[in-house]
């Protein structure tokens, strides 16, 4: 039996419809069980959109697009981190592996096949942490597949043995990185600010499960398999997500590949070419000029929305 799909959703019925439509168009979708975890409303303002999500899920449950369709709807708001961590743990405890998708991740028709192939090929590799469907727009040709140290969060799959290393205490993770002298390496040679995110998570300023998962896998000396061309597009870069407008980063936008990726068994270990490409990408996109450009584009989007509202 193939790994089930764990789908996490909250209050975006339109995004969810696109995500489910794309998943259903995946090769082999009808061979997968889909288990949806719908978070509850945070306040009265969320109630209508959350109810629309529940209706969307109920409609899809009757379409026969997947092997089975199970819905777990929370009455209270649990938050994304608790929802994802508990949901992934539940699915993996029952099935031994999971393919994880959120309600803003639109997939290529080959995403599920890529996850299936990766889960099968590296099931018994103790240093393989996960399979990841998204690839950053690195701006240079990449191998068909490659490994990077740690884990990732935009369309991924993992096994029970790998998920067992997950650590929810961000302070413990940060202390371990510092003790091992790994902070600069974790920050990708200073090109990213991931250790700062862990500190923010420790202090309650953010509630990211993803930086915890990445840090835990990184500390365990584990690696994630990526496709050379992305199989996932984040459609939540439109300010509709949990993190809001200030977190929108249009440098992450990609067009998913439509041809089937080649997934051959390769040595599990960090690919130096891919590591350097990712470092250069983050240095380029996180520069002051790039940040100013993104701010200007956000202001332009706000003005455009305001003009449409006045028409």
HELIX and SHEET records of a PDB file:
HELIX    1   1 UNK A   13  UNK A   24  1                                  12    
HELIX    2   2 UNK A   29  UNK A   31  5                                   3    
HELIX    3   3 UNK A   44  UNK A   46  5                                   3    
HELIX    4   4 UNK A   47  UNK A   61  1                                  15    
HELIX    5   5 UNK A   80  UNK A   95  1                                  16    
HELIX    6   6 UNK A  111  UNK A  121  1                                  11    
HELIX    7   7 UNK A  160  UNK A  163  1                                   4    
HELIX    8   8 UNK A  170  UNK A  179  1                                  10    
HELIX    9   9 UNK A  183  UNK A  186  1                                   4    
HELIX   10  10 UNK A  194  UNK A  202  1                                   9    
HELIX   11  11 UNK A  209  UNK A  219  1                                  11    
HELIX   12  12 UNK A  245  UNK A  247  5                                   3    
HELIX   13  13 UNK A  250  UNK A  252  5                                   3    
HELIX   14  14 UNK A  272  UNK A  285  1                                  14    
HELIX   15  15 UNK A  288  UNK A  310  1                                  23    
SHEET    1   A 8 UNK A  68  UNK A  73  0                                        
SHEET    2   A 8 UNK A  33  UNK A  38  1                                        
SHEET    3   A 8 UNK A   4  UNK A   9  1                                        
SHEET    4   A 8 UNK A  97  UNK A 102  1                                        
SHEET    5   A 8 UNK A 156  UNK A 159 -1                                        
SHEET    6   A 8 UNK A 128  UNK A 132 -1                                        
SHEET    7   A 8 UNK A 223  UNK A 227  1                                        
SHEET    8   A 8 UNK A 145  UNK A 149 -1                                        
SHEET    1   B 2 UNK A 105  UNK A 107  0                                        
SHEET    2   B 2 UNK A 232  UNK A 234 -1                                        
END                                                                             
